[in-house]
Amino acid sequence: MADDSTSRFQAGQTGLIVRIPDAEPAVRAWRERFDPSARAGVPAHVTVLFPFLDESSIDARVCSALSETLGSHRAFDVRFESCGRFPGVLYLTPDPDTPLRRLTEVIADRWPETPPYGGQFAEIVPHLTVADGQDDAVLDEIEADLLGRLPLTARVSSVDLMVHDGAKWHERESFALLG
């Protein structure tokens, strides 16, 4: 994958994420080196839905529907104690992942024109990406370091709407979960 973060993302793209600030001390340095989304301004997170609607389509009605849809789900705790992999990708595995998966499903059900990952993958696999586009030797090195920093626990109490301005990602709005 390209190292230039701007080549992956386009102005007006949006996504919904769950920030995991408690993971930053363990993953920040690795993400800044090996995750294009980190270099583009996205904090440590688990993606709820990407891509979401184009920014030009997000109005007060959409934000209200997001608030209502997400606000009906309870806040929860998630624990990261292991790593997982996709080809060329190393990530932290959330446990439980069912509440995260459910958030993705309800948003995708409400906006069927925005399937998770553009419909590229059949299964929803919640994860916190640490490195993307790397060979196994690099991923092995990162995983060995991370395993010494785990476990970590985080409270999930909101979902953030992120917008790409052509150079960086920025939070546009945050939607609280129940409780």
Steps between C-alpha positions, in 0.01 A plus 500: 500500500614853434676690776339826392190523719333751271490245216266273695241754608301762313353831607144452617542139607357424842519215746364410840748390764528410866806674644718287728719760674616244757680318218702803390800442731541146366430561132570866412864462388425190293189656343684819409759292314282231346133608484410758232184598687707606804718721281178648360380600848288206613554402866518142626154365428271219399312579181123485526434578134725611215428644258187672625303763307682773309532810716274694262217259588531540876250754626311557825259218412781248457667616823170470685450148365856406601442639847175307537639176357823501700342648813280194538808283563661473841857604571727201569851397591731325258828323570794455266727210598606351169594587144351378176596524134364552157744474208755776561307635799554468876222600738390479860200274556215641711319276747208493497459598138124444481402853614736650242367270229145596597577872462625432147193292417246760619668780304534285187135393537387862535715614204518193271677706232805501732600137554800447730828547312303570184374139497853372445482243783218260586568490874519789746818463707536778757868587548745776589752523216861551607685434173380476142678399181798335671677167459487227764842581647391855584167377636681240715719773652204724576294214644782393733518854635123536537454172683721637776269804528171313513239459636325833497140589566297789362153641552299549181254781562476678164542469125675778306421617149832571326535701178797517263577850372736388225806494725393389849213341692307714748220426744178659383269374772487252786195290585457377857397146580242440774638529854 
